[in-house]
Amino acid sequence: MPGFLGDKQNNIVHHLANMKEECKIINIGLKDKQYFDPDTLENAQAKNFSPCKLCTSN
């Protein structure tokens, strides 16, 4: 299972293991989903995705 999912609509990356209901990941359309290889937050940020404040904060 992937650890991070990016939303291409707003360039926000979510941590799937920590997702909150408020993240509304279920509303991300199939064409707007971005997965990362390697599957790391650092890689997502290198691709100009900002971390979700709800599910990627430590």
Secondary structure in CASP SS format (residue, H / E / C, confidence):
PFRMAT SS
TARGET T0000
AUTHOR 0000-0000-0000
METHOD secondary structure of the structure
MODEL  1
M C 1.00
P C 1.00
G C 1.00
F E 1.00
L E 1.00
G E 1.00
D E 1.00
K C 1.00
Q C 1.00
N C 1.00
N C 1.00
I E 1.00
V E 1.00
H E 1.00
H E 1.00
L H 1.00
A H 1.00
N H 1.00
M C 1.00
K C 1.00
E H 1.00
E H 1.00
C H 1.00
K C 1.00
I H 1.00
I H 1.00
N H 1.00
I C 1.00
G C 1.00
L H 1.00
K H 1.00
D H 1.00
K E 1.00
Q E 1.00
Y C 1.00
F C 1.00
D C 1.00
P C 1.00
D C 1.00
T C 1.00
L H 1.00
E H 1.00
N H 1.00
A H 1.00
Q H 1.00
A H 1.00
K C 1.00
N C 1.00
F C 1.00
S E 1.00
P E 1.00
C C 1.00
K C 1.00
L C 1.00
C C 1.00
T C 1.00
S C 1.00
N C 1.00
END
